[in-house]
C-alpha cells in the first residue's frame, strides 16, 4: 500500500479537535481532566508571563533598546487603543487596565502558539524504543470551552462592576432608556437581558469560530493531497495552505486578541458609567 493511500485512509482533520483525557480528574459533576487544550493553556500562560515580564522590565533610556521599544509599543497599544477611551479614568482604569492588557497578551500568545508546531499531541512515534509525542499545531482558542471561559470572566466582571459602582437597582434601571412608555418597559427589559447574554455568546463564538476556521482550512488544503492521492495537487494545496497560514499568523491572531480585549474594555466601561 502506498504512503498516500495509507495517509488518505487515516486522514480525518476533525480528529485534531478531539480531546481525550490525559489525566482523569473529576470534582463531583465537574470534569477537570487534563487534556491537550489544558496543557496548551498552561504553556500559553507560562510564555505570556515570562515573555512580557522580560520585555517590560527594561531600564528607561533616552536611546531605547529594542526591548524597551517593544515594551512601550505594547503598553501604548493597550492603553491608548483599548483602555483610555473606554474605561473611566478615575473609577476603573487603574483596576481594569491590567486585566485588559493581560487578556490581550494571553489570547494573542494562545492564538500564536496554535500555529507553531509543538510536541503536544495525543499521537506518538518511537525512536530507538522511546515513545515520543508527534509535533503538530493546535489552537486552544479553537475550543469553544476555552473561548467561553474567557468570555465568562469578562461577562461576570462587567456586571459585578456595574452593580458595585451604581448599585443593583440603578444599574438594572440603566438598561431602560429614559422616556420609554410604561407598557414598553417589560419587553425592552427582556430584550436587554437577552442582549447581555448575547455579548457572552458573541465574545466566545467570534474567537472560537475564527481560530477554528483557520486551522480547518489549513488542514483541509494540505489533506487534499492525501484524500485524492495525488502529489500534483501539492502545487496548489501547499501554496494556498501557506497563504492561509501566513494570513492567520500575521493578521487574524492579533485582530482576534485585540477585538476581544477591546470589547471587554467597552463592556466594563459601559457598565460603570451607563449612557442612560
C-alpha positions as CSV (number, residue, x, y, z in Angstrom):
1,X,0.0,0.0,0.0
2,X,1.4,3.4,-1.0
3,X,2.1,6.1,1.7
4,X,-0.6,8.4,0.1
5,X,-3.3,5.7,0.2
6,X,-2.4,4.9,3.8
7,X,-2.5,8.6,4.7
8,X,-5.8,9.0,3.0
9,X,-7.4,6.2,5.0
10,X,-6.3,7.8,8.3
11,X,-6.7,11.5,7.4
12,X,-9.6,12.9,9.4
13,X,-9.0,16.5,10.2
14,X,-11.8,16.7,12.7
15,X,-9.8,14.4,15.0
16,X,-7.4,17.2,15.6
17,X,-10.1,18.7,17.9
18,X,-10.9,15.7,19.9
19,X,-9.6,16.0,23.5
20,X,-9.3,12.6,25.3
21,X,-8.3,13.0,28.9
22,X,-4.6,12.5,29.7
23,X,-5.2,12.7,33.4
24,X,-8.8,12.0,34.7
25,X,-9.8,14.5,37.4
26,X,-13.5,14.8,38.3
27,X,-14.8,17.1,41.0
28,X,-18.3,15.8,41.6
29,X,-20.2,16.6,38.4
30,X,-17.4,18.9,37.1
31,X,-14.8,17.4,34.8
32,X,-11.4,18.9,35.4
33,X,-9.4,16.4,33.5
34,X,-6.1,17.4,32.0
35,X,-6.0,17.1,28.2
36,X,-4.2,18.7,25.2
37,X,-6.2,22.0,25.5
38,X,-5.3,22.4,29.2
39,X,-1.6,21.8,28.5
40,X,-1.7,24.5,25.8
41,X,-3.4,26.9,28.2
42,X,-0.6,26.2,30.7
43,X,2.1,26.7,28.1
44,X,0.4,29.9,26.9
45,X,0.2,31.2,30.4
46,X,3.9,30.4,31.1
47,X,5.1,32.1,27.8
48,X,2.9,35.1,28.4
49,X,4.2,35.7,32.0
50,X,7.9,35.0,31.1
51,X,8.0,36.8,27.8
52,X,6.2,40.0,28.8
53,X,7.8,40.2,32.2
54,X,11.2,40.2,30.4
55,X,10.0,42.7,27.8
56,X,8.5,45.1,30.3
57,X,11.4,45.0,32.8
58,X,13.6,47.4,30.9
59,X,15.6,50.3,32.1
60,X,14.4,53.6,30.7
61,X,16.9,55.2,28.3
62,X,17.0,58.2,26.0
63,X,18.2,55.8,23.4
64,X,15.7,53.0,23.8
65,X,16.8,49.4,23.1
66,X,14.7,47.1,21.0
67,X,13.2,45.6,24.2
68,X,12.2,49.0,25.5
69,X,10.7,49.9,22.1
70,X,8.7,46.7,22.1
71,X,7.5,47.2,25.7
72,X,6.5,50.8,25.1
73,X,4.7,49.8,21.9
74,X,2.7,47.1,23.7
75,X,1.8,49.4,26.5
76,X,0.7,52.2,24.2
77,X,-1.4,49.8,22.1
78,X,-3.3,48.5,25.1
79,X,-3.6,51.8,26.9
80,X,-4.3,54.2,24.1
81,X,-6.4,52.0,21.8
82,X,-8.3,49.9,24.3
83,X,-8.3,51.3,27.8
84,X,-8.1,55.1,27.7
85,X,-11.2,55.8,25.6
86,X,-13.4,53.1,27.1
87,X,-12.6,52.8,30.8
88,X,-13.5,55.7,33.2
89,X,-10.2,57.2,34.4
90,X,-11.0,57.9,38.0
91,X,-13.1,54.9,38.5
92,X,-11.8,51.9,36.6
93,X,-8.7,52.4,34.5
94,X,-6.3,51.6,37.4
95,X,-8.3,48.5,38.3
96,X,-9.2,47.2,34.8
97,X,-6.2,48.2,32.6
98,X,-4.1,45.3,33.9
99,X,-6.9,42.8,33.2
100,X,-7.5,44.1,29.7
101,X,-3.7,44.1,29.0
102,X,-3.3,40.6,30.4
103,X,-6.3,39.3,28.5
104,X,-5.0,40.7,25.2
105,X,-1.5,39.3,25.6
106,X,-2.7,35.9,26.8
107,X,-5.1,35.4,23.9
108,X,-2.5,36.7,21.5
109,X,0.0,34.2,22.7
110,X,-2.5,31.4,22.7
111,X,-3.5,32.2,19.2
112,X,0.1,32.4,18.1
113,X,1.4,29.2,19.6
114,X,-1.6,27.5,17.9
115,X,0.2,27.9,14.6
116,X,3.6,26.8,15.9
117,X,4.3,23.0,15.8
118,X,4.8,21.7,19.3
119,X,5.3,18.2,20.7
120,X,1.9,18.3,22.5
121,X,-0.2,15.6,21.0
122,X,-2.3,12.5,21.5
123,X,-0.3,10.7,18.8
124,X,3.1,9.2,19.4
125,X,6.0,7.8,17.4
126,X,9.0,5.7,18.5
127,X,12.7,6.5,18.2
128,X,15.1,3.8,19.4
129,X,12.4,2.3,21.5
130,X,11.5,5.7,23.1
131,X,7.9,6.8,22.8
132,X,7.7,10.5,21.8
133,X,4.7,12.8,21.1
134,X,4.3,13.8,17.5
135,X,4.7,17.5,16.5
136,X,1.6,19.3,15.4
137,X,-0.4,22.5,15.6
138,X,-3.4,23.0,17.8
139,X,-5.3,26.2,18.8
140,X,-6.6,26.1,22.3
141,X,-8.8,29.1,21.4
142,X,-10.4,27.0,18.7
143,X,-12.0,25.1,21.5
144,X,-15.4,26.6,22.4
145,X,-15.0,25.8,26.1
146,X,-11.8,27.8,26.3
147,X,-13.3,30.8,24.4
148,X,-16.4,30.6,26.6
149,X,-14.4,30.5,29.8
150,X,-12.5,33.7,28.8
151,X,-15.8,35.4,27.8
152,X,-17.4,34.4,31.0
153,X,-14.7,36.2,33.1
154,X,-15.5,39.4,31.2
155,X,-19.2,38.8,31.4
156,X,-19.2,38.3,35.2
157,X,-16.7,41.1,35.8
158,X,-18.8,43.6,33.7
159,X,-21.9,43.1,35.8
160,X,-20.1,42.9,39.1
161,X,-18.5,46.3,38.4
162,X,-21.8,47.8,37.2
163,X,-23.5,46.8,40.4
164,X,-20.6,47.8,42.6
165,X,-20.4,51.3,41.2
166,X,-24.1,52.0,40.6
167,X,-26.0,49.7,43.0
168,X,-28.2,46.9,41.7
169,X,-31.4,49.0,41.1
170,X,-29.7,51.9,39.3
171,X,-27.6,49.5,37.2
172,X,-30.5,47.5,36.0
173,X,-32.6,50.6,35.5
174,X,-29.9,52.0,33.2
175,X,-30.8,49.2,30.7
176,X,-34.1,51.0,30.1
177,X,-33.9,54.3,28.0
178,X,-35.4,57.4,29.5
179,X,-38.8,58.4,28.4
180,X,-39.9,54.9,27.3
181,X,-43.7,54.4,27.7
182,X,-44.6,52.1,30.7
183,X,-46.1,49.4,28.6
184,X,-42.8,49.0,26.7
185,X,-40.6,48.7,29.8
186,X,-41.1,45.0,30.3
187,X,-40.4,44.0,26.6
188,X,-37.4,46.2,26.4
189,X,-36.1,44.8,29.7
190,X,-36.4,41.3,28.4
191,X,-34.6,42.2,25.2
192,X,-31.9,43.9,27.1
193,X,-31.3,40.8,29.3
194,X,-31.1,38.7,26.1
195,X,-28.6,41.2,24.6
196,X,-26.4,40.9,27.7
197,X,-26.2,37.2,27.2
198,X,-25.7,37.6,23.5
199,X,-22.5,39.5,24.4
200,X,-21.2,36.4,26.1
201,X,-22.1,34.3,23.0
202,X,-20.6,36.9,20.7
203,X,-17.3,37.2,22.5
204,X,-16.8,33.4,22.7
205,X,-18.1,32.4,19.3
206,X,-16.1,35.1,17.4
207,X,-12.8,34.0,18.8
208,X,-13.6,30.3,18.6
209,X,-15.0,30.4,15.0
210,X,-12.2,32.4,13.5
211,X,-9.4,30.3,15.0
212,X,-11.3,27.0,14.2
213,X,-11.9,28.1,10.6
214,X,-8.2,29.0,10.0
215,X,-7.0,25.7,11.3
216,X,-9.5,23.6,9.4
217,X,-8.7,25.4,6.1
218,X,-5.0,24.7,6.5
219,X,-5.7,21.0,7.4
220,X,-8.2,20.6,4.5
221,X,-5.9,22.1,1.9
222,X,-3.0,20.0,2.9
223,X,-5.2,17.0,3.3
224,X,-6.4,17.2,-0.3
225,X,-3.0,15.8,-1.3
226,X,-3.8,12.6,0.7
227,X,-7.5,12.5,0.0
228,X,-7.1,12.4,-3.7
229,X,-3.8,10.5,-3.5
230,X,-2.1,13.0,-5.9
231,X,1.2,14.7,-5.4
232,X,0.2,17.0,-8.3
233,X,-2.3,18.7,-6.0
234,X,0.6,19.8,-3.8
235,X,1.3,22.5,-6.5
236,X,-2.0,24.2,-5.5
237,X,-2.6,22.9,-1.9
238,X,0.7,23.8,-0.4
239,X,0.9,27.5,-1.7
240,X,-2.8,28.1,-0.7
241,X,-2.3,26.5,2.7
242,X,0.8,28.6,3.2
243,X,-1.0,31.8,2.3
244,X,-3.8,30.9,4.7
245,X,-1.2,30.1,7.4
246,X,0.6,33.4,7.0
247,X,-2.8,35.3,6.9
248,X,-3.8,33.7,10.2
249,X,-0.4,34.3,11.9
250,X,0.1,37.8,10.7
251,X,-3.4,39.2,10.9
252,X,-6.1,37.0,12.5
253,X,-4.1,36.1,15.6
254,X,-3.6,39.7,16.6
255,X,-7.0,41.0,15.4
256,X,-9.0,38.4,17.4
257,X,-7.0,39.2,20.6
258,X,-7.4,42.9,20.0
259,X,-11.1,42.7,19.5
260,X,-11.7,40.5,22.5
261,X,-9.8,42.9,24.8
262,X,-11.3,46.0,23.3
263,X,-14.9,44.7,23.7
264,X,-14.0,43.8,27.3
265,X,-12.9,47.4,28.0
266,X,-16.1,48.8,26.3
267,X,-18.4,46.5,28.2
268,X,-16.8,47.2,31.6
269,X,-16.7,51.0,30.9
270,X,-20.3,51.0,29.8
271,X,-21.4,49.1,33.0
272,X,-19.6,51.5,35.3
273,X,-20.9,54.6,33.5
274,X,-24.1,53.8,31.7
275,X,-25.1,56.1,28.9
276,X,-28.6,56.4,30.1
